[in-house]
Amino acid sequence: MFTGIVAAVGKITNVEPLGSTGQDGVHLTIQAPGFNMEKTKLGDSIAIQGACMTVVKFAGQEFEVDVSRESLNRTVGLDAVGEVNLEHALKMGDSLDGHIVSGHVDGLGTVVSFDAVGESHELKIQVPVELAKFLAYKGSITVNGISLTVNSVTDNASGCVISINIIPHTIQNTTLRNTKAGDKVNLEVDMIARYVERMLR
């Protein structure tokens, strides 16, 4: 389990296919300066761009993970060199500063716009139909592993567009600083909303 509070921005430095069929997963090497590697051990779970992965090797400020083809098919940002958000799994007694996050990406959203509004930025994301029912005003959403609060929900034929206020600290300390219109983003809906939908159905 995670909180959606990004601990550091790392960088995928190497991507190696795990097979030769073109339908295999990949092995990633991630440099993680500023990420607390002292408490990392083999087999630990680390959220990378919001997707929970298992550490298979580590040394110094670098660690490695294997990403299955299933995970690659359902996420973005885990198949190429580039910056990624990192978060250690929760330990008993840790502060829950964001919201309860499982690290299981539910689907992909598309950035509609990312514009400066005063001292902050407004992020608008088109959410697909299958996830739109889980979004609500002032509810929680995880975007690329970041716990965020939904400011508005506008339904449309393709699902809904959500608006989120992003403060300067979040932009400076996450991969949102690289975001532009048209980008795909990993989305995880609020776990409680999933249970409520199931019970009502």
C-alpha positions as CSV (number, residue, x, y, z in Angstrom):
1,M,0.0,0.0,0.0
2,F,1.1,3.6,-0.7
3,T,-0.1,7.1,0.0
4,G,0.5,8.9,-3.3
5,I,3.0,11.2,-1.7
6,V,6.1,11.1,-4.0
7,A,9.3,10.6,-2.1
8,A,11.7,11.4,-5.0
9,V,11.9,11.7,-8.8
10,G,14.2,9.0,-10.2
11,K,15.2,8.2,-13.8
12,I,14.9,5.0,-15.8
13,T,18.4,4.8,-17.3
14,N,18.2,1.4,-19.0
15,V,15.4,-0.7,-20.5
16,E,16.1,-4.4,-21.5
17,P,13.6,-6.8,-23.0
18,L,13.0,-9.9,-21.0
19,G,12.6,-12.0,-24.1
20,S,12.8,-11.8,-27.9
21,T,9.1,-12.3,-28.9
22,G,8.1,-8.7,-28.8
23,Q,5.4,-9.6,-26.3
24,D,7.7,-9.9,-23.3
25,G,8.2,-7.6,-20.3
26,V,11.2,-5.4,-19.6
27,H,14.0,-5.1,-17.0
28,L,14.4,-1.6,-15.8
29,T,17.4,0.1,-14.1
30,I,16.4,3.2,-12.2
31,Q,18.7,5.8,-10.7
32,A,17.2,7.2,-7.5
33,P,19.1,10.1,-6.1
34,G,17.3,11.6,-3.1
35,F,15.3,8.4,-2.6
36,N,16.0,6.7,0.8
37,M,17.7,3.5,-0.4
38,E,19.0,2.8,3.1
39,K,15.6,1.2,4.0
40,T,15.3,-0.7,0.7
41,K,15.8,-4.4,0.6
42,L,15.4,-7.2,-2.0
43,G,11.7,-7.9,-2.7
44,D,10.5,-4.5,-1.5
45,S,7.6,-2.8,-3.3
46,I,8.2,0.6,-4.8
47,A,5.6,2.6,-6.7
48,I,7.0,3.8,-10.0
49,Q,4.8,6.3,-11.8
50,G,2.0,4.9,-9.7
51,A,2.6,1.2,-10.5
52,C,3.7,-1.2,-7.8
53,M,7.0,-3.0,-8.7
54,T,9.3,-5.4,-6.9
55,V,12.9,-4.7,-6.3
56,V,15.0,-7.5,-7.8
57,K,18.4,-5.9,-7.4
58,F,19.9,-2.7,-5.8
59,A,23.2,-1.0,-5.1
60,G,23.9,2.5,-3.9
61,Q,21.4,4.9,-5.4
62,E,20.2,2.5,-8.1
63,F,17.7,-0.3,-8.2
64,E,16.3,-2.7,-10.8
65,V,12.8,-4.1,-11.4
66,D,11.1,-6.5,-13.9
67,V,7.9,-5.2,-15.5
68,S,5.5,-7.7,-17.0
69,R,3.9,-7.3,-20.5
70,E,0.5,-7.0,-18.7
71,S,1.8,-4.0,-16.7
72,L,3.3,-2.4,-19.8
73,N,0.0,-2.8,-21.6
74,R,-1.9,-1.0,-18.9
75,T,0.5,1.9,-18.0
76,V,2.7,4.6,-19.6
77,G,6.2,5.7,-18.7
78,L,7.6,2.3,-17.8
79,D,9.0,1.3,-21.2
80,A,11.5,4.0,-22.0
81,V,14.3,6.1,-20.5
82,G,12.9,9.1,-18.5
83,E,11.9,10.5,-15.2
84,V,9.6,8.6,-12.9
85,N,7.9,9.3,-9.5
86,L,9.0,7.0,-6.7
87,E,7.4,6.0,-3.4
88,H,8.3,3.3,-0.8
89,A,5.4,1.1,0.4
90,L,3.8,2.0,3.7
91,K,5.1,0.6,6.9
92,M,2.9,0.1,10.0
93,G,2.8,3.4,11.9
94,D,3.7,5.6,8.9
95,S,1.7,8.7,8.4
96,L,-1.1,8.5,5.8
97,D,-0.5,12.0,4.2
98,G,-2.3,11.4,0.9
99,H,-4.9,8.7,0.5
100,I,-4.9,4.9,0.4
101,V,-3.2,3.9,-2.9
102,S,-2.8,0.3,-4.0
103,G,-0.2,0.9,-6.8
104,H,-2.5,-0.9,-9.3
105,V,-3.1,1.3,-12.3
106,D,-6.8,1.2,-13.3
107,G,-6.4,2.9,-16.7
108,L,-5.0,5.7,-18.7
109,G,-6.1,9.3,-18.9
110,T,-5.2,12.0,-21.4
111,V,-4.1,15.5,-20.4
112,V,-6.4,18.0,-21.9
113,S,-4.6,21.1,-20.7
114,F,-2.0,22.1,-18.0
115,D,-2.1,25.9,-17.6
116,A,-0.9,28.4,-15.0
117,V,-3.6,29.9,-12.9
118,G,-2.2,32.4,-10.4
119,E,0.6,30.8,-8.4
120,S,-0.7,27.3,-9.2
121,H,-1.5,25.2,-12.3
122,E,-4.9,23.7,-13.4
123,L,-4.6,20.2,-14.7
124,K,-7.4,18.9,-16.8
125,I,-7.6,15.1,-17.7
126,Q,-10.0,13.2,-19.9
127,V,-10.9,10.1,-17.9
128,P,-12.3,7.0,-19.9
129,V,-15.9,5.9,-19.5
130,E,-15.0,2.8,-17.3
131,L,-13.4,5.0,-14.7
132,A,-15.6,8.1,-14.9
133,K,-18.2,6.7,-12.4
134,F,-15.5,6.6,-9.7
135,L,-14.7,10.3,-9.8
136,A,-16.4,12.9,-7.6
137,Y,-16.0,16.5,-6.5
138,K,-13.3,16.7,-3.8
139,G,-12.7,13.0,-4.2
140,S,-9.2,11.5,-4.5
141,I,-7.4,10.4,-7.7
142,T,-3.8,9.1,-8.2
143,V,-2.1,10.5,-11.3
144,N,1.3,8.9,-12.1
145,G,1.5,7.9,-8.5
146,I,0.6,11.4,-7.1
147,S,-2.3,11.7,-4.7
148,L,-4.5,14.6,-5.9
149,T,-7.9,16.1,-5.1
150,V,-10.5,16.5,-7.8
151,N,-11.9,20.1,-8.1
152,S,-14.5,19.4,-10.7
153,V,-16.0,16.6,-12.8
154,T,-17.6,17.3,-16.2
155,D,-19.3,14.3,-17.8
156,N,-19.0,13.8,-21.6
157,A,-19.6,11.1,-24.2
158,S,-16.0,9.8,-23.6
159,G,-16.2,9.6,-19.9
160,C,-15.5,12.8,-18.0
161,V,-13.0,15.6,-17.7
162,I,-11.6,16.3,-14.2
163,S,-9.9,19.5,-13.1
164,I,-7.2,19.4,-10.5
165,N,-5.3,22.3,-8.8
166,I,-1.5,21.7,-8.7
167,I,0.5,23.7,-6.2
168,P,4.1,24.8,-7.1
169,H,5.6,22.3,-4.6
170,T,4.0,19.4,-6.4
171,I,5.2,20.6,-9.8
172,Q,8.8,21.1,-8.6
173,N,9.0,17.7,-6.9
174,T,7.2,15.3,-9.3
175,T,7.2,14.4,-13.0
176,L,4.2,16.7,-13.5
177,R,6.8,19.4,-14.3
178,N,7.2,17.6,-17.7
179,T,3.5,17.4,-18.4
180,K,1.9,18.8,-21.5
181,A,-1.5,18.5,-23.3
182,G,-1.9,15.2,-25.1
183,D,0.2,13.2,-22.7
184,K,-1.1,9.9,-21.4
185,V,-1.1,9.5,-17.6
186,N,-1.5,6.5,-15.2
187,L,-4.8,6.7,-13.2
188,E,-5.8,4.9,-10.0
189,V,-9.2,5.6,-8.6
190,D,-10.0,5.8,-4.9
191,M,-10.2,2.3,-3.4
192,I,-13.2,3.2,-1.3
193,A,-15.1,4.3,-4.4
194,R,-14.5,0.9,-6.0
195,Y,-16.0,-0.9,-3.0
196,V,-19.0,1.5,-2.9
197,E,-19.7,0.9,-6.6
198,R,-19.5,-2.8,-6.2
199,M,-21.9,-2.8,-3.2
200,L,-24.4,-0.6,-4.9
201,R,-24.3,-2.8,-8.0
